[in-house]
Amino acid sequence: MLILVTNDDGIHAPGVAALAESLAPLGQVVIVAPDRDRSAIGHALTLHAPLRADELTPGVFAVDGTPTDCVNLGIHGLLPATPDLVVAGINRGANLGDDITYSGTVSAAMEATLMGVPALAVSLGGETYTASEYSNAGGAALFLARKTLQDGLPVDTFLNVNVPSGRIRGMRLTRQGRRRYADMVVEKLDPRGRKYYWLGGGECDFEYLDGTDCHALHEGFISVTPLHLDLTNFQSFECLSLWNADYPVG
């Protein structure tokens, strides 16, 4: 098997090395990751500047772009063939609820799915990130990667995986939860009296509803959320279809 590993924490993050080591029993692992931290960059793609990829060691490439760039370059240029699987992570911090829309880790898995390659996004929750905890997350990634390669995934679907720190009680199939946002913008003054702002500086929390990724991780379970590329809200068709008749024609 040929496996592409990437992340959004950067090529030197401990999580990407732990992930590659954990997946090594499955076959050849190639790392293509950003040359620096590109967290919370979402599904950004570099279109107005050239990209460079430096091979730091055999099979380990640092790219001066986004996680989405890395998946594109890996599949279309750097790897000797189309990979059998793309795994993004192990992210330092959980990717839960509405936060997945910002995540470069989740977006990397989404990009692979768009290209027809099975994919997982793996994140480590909690506040401590020890070698043993990365090893636990790597073990979960290996289990799910092996299952994915053996059984496949539904069409246009990839997995968002969150692993708790500390003792793991098991694994749960979950749905995407919701984030409770507080004051996310912090306003301060610099030494010259000018205002500046920090995004994401306020307190926020998740809704810990049973069956959600947030609840599972909070209870010490590995959360496995199948995400689908089609974002259409089909339940809204009945009420919104009336708008078509109201549009003035002629």
N, C-alpha and C positions, 0 to 999 in steps of 0.2 A: 504494500500500500504506500501511496505517496500522500503525505499530509502537510498542508500549509498551516503554519502557526503565526498569528499576528497578535497585536494588542493596541491599546491607546496610551498606555503608561510609558512607552518608549522602549527601545531595544535593550537598555541596561536595567530594566525593572526586574526584580527577582521573580515575579510571577510568570513572565514569558519563558524564562529558563526552566523553572519548575514544571511548566506545562509541557515543554518540549521533551524534557527528561521522562515525564510520566507517559507520554504517548509513544516513546521510542519502541516499545515492544510490538507495536502494530506495523512498523515498517520504517521507511525513510521520512524523516521530519525535516522540513526546511522552514526557517524562521525568516519572515519578511515583516519588519516592524518599523515604526517611525523612529527617526534618529533622536527624538526628544519627546517629552511628555506632550501628548495631544489629547488629553482628557476633555470630555464634554464638548467635543467638536462635532458630534453628530455624524451625519451622512455626507459631510463635505467632500467635494472632489476638486482637485487642482486642475483647472482648465486654462489658466492664463499665465502659466510659468512652466518651464521645463522641470522635470524631476530627475534626481540623481540617486542611484542605488549603489552603495559601497559594500562589498563583501568583506566583512570584518574577519570572519573565519569561514572555512568551507561550509556552505549551506546556511550561513547567517548573514542577512542583508539588512543594512540600515538605510532607510529611505527618507529623504527630506520632504515628506508629505504627510498626508492623513492616513488613518487606518483603511479607509476606502481606497485610497491610492495604492496602498500596499497590497490589497487583495487583487486589484486590477493588474498591477505590475507582476505580481506573483503568478497569476493564472495565465497572463498573456505574454510574459516575456522572460521572467527569471527562472521559473521551474522548467525542468526538462519535459514535462507533460502536464496535462490537466490533472490537478490533485483529486484524489478520491474523497477528500474531506478537508474542510477548513475549520479550525478551532481558534477562537479569539479569547485571549485572557493570559493568565489568570488575573483579572482586574483587581486592583487594590481598592476594595470597597464594593458594596453591593450595587447592583443595577436593578431596581425594583420599581413597580408602579409606573407613574408617569415619567420618571427619570429615564426610562429606556429611550425616550425620544431624543435625549441629549447625548446618549452614550456612544462613544466611538467604538467601544467593544461590541455592542449590539449591532451597530451599523456595519461593522466589518462582516459579521455573520450574515446580515441581510444582503450585503453586496454579493457575497458568494452564492446565496440562494438565487438572486436575480440572474446569476450566470449559470445556474443549473447544477451547482456543486453543493452537496449536503453540508450543513454548518451548525456549529454550536458556539454560543457565547458563554463564557464561564467567569464568574466573579466570586470573590471571597468577602463575606460580610464581617461585621464585628469591628472592634477597635484595635485589635492586635493582629499582627501579620508575621507570625513566627514561621520558621522553616517547616515545623511539623504541620502547621495549619495549611501552608501552601502544598505540602505533601498530601494532606487529606483532600484538598480541592483537586489536586492532580489525579488522585485515585478516582474521584467521582467523574472527572473528565474522561479518564481511560474507560471506565465502565460504560458511560453513555456513548463515547466514540465507537467502542466495539459493538454496542447494540445498534447504533446508527448504520455502521458498515454492514452488519449482518442482516438487519431487517428493513433498512431504509426509513425514510420519513414521508409523511403525506406530501402531496404536491404543493409547492410554493410555501413550505413550512420549515422553520428552523427553531432551535431550542435555546431559550434563555435560562441559564442555570445559575443559581445562587447557592453558595455553600456557607453554612454558618461556621463561625469560629468555635473552638472548644469541642465538646463531645457532640457527635452527630447521632441523632436519634433514628434516622432513616431518611427516606426519600418520598416526596409527594408531588403528584401532578397538580399544577396550580393554574389559576387564571391571573391576569395582570391586575394588580391592586391600584389604589389611588393614593396620591400624596396630599397632605394637608399643608398648604403654604401659609406662612406667616409673612412678616416684613422681610422680603428677600433682598431689598436694596438698603445698604447702610450708607448714610451720607456723613462725610467728615470734612474737616478743613485742613489744608496743607499749611506749612509754616508761613506762607505768604498770604493766607486768608482766602484762598480760592477753594471752592468746593470740589471734592472728588467723591467717587462712588465705588463701593464694592458690591458686586452682584453675588447673590447666594450667601450673604452674610447673616441673614436672620435665622431664627429658630424655625424648624419645620419637622413634621412627623408624618407617619403613614397611618392609614386606616387599617387596623388589624382585624379585618373581616375573615371569617373562616373560609377556607378555600382559595385565598389569595396568596401570591408570592410573599407578600409582606408578613402575613400571619405565619406561614410555614417556617420562614427563616427565623422569626421571633421565637418560635417554639422549638428551635433546634433541628429542624428538618431541612434537607436539601430541597430547594424549590426548582422544579422543572416546568417551565411555561412554554408551550408551543405557540409561536408567533407566526402570523400569516401575512403574506405580502399584500393581499387585497384589503385595503382599509375601508372599503365601502360599508356604510351602515345600512344593511338591507332592511332593518326594522323600521327605518324612517321613510321608506318608499310610499307607504300607504298615505301618510299625512302630507308629504311633500309633493306627491304626484299631482295634487290639486292645483299647485302653482302653475303647471303647464297650461291648464285651461284658462287661467286668468291672464296669461301674457297677451298683450294687445298685438294682433297680427293685422297687417294691412293698414 
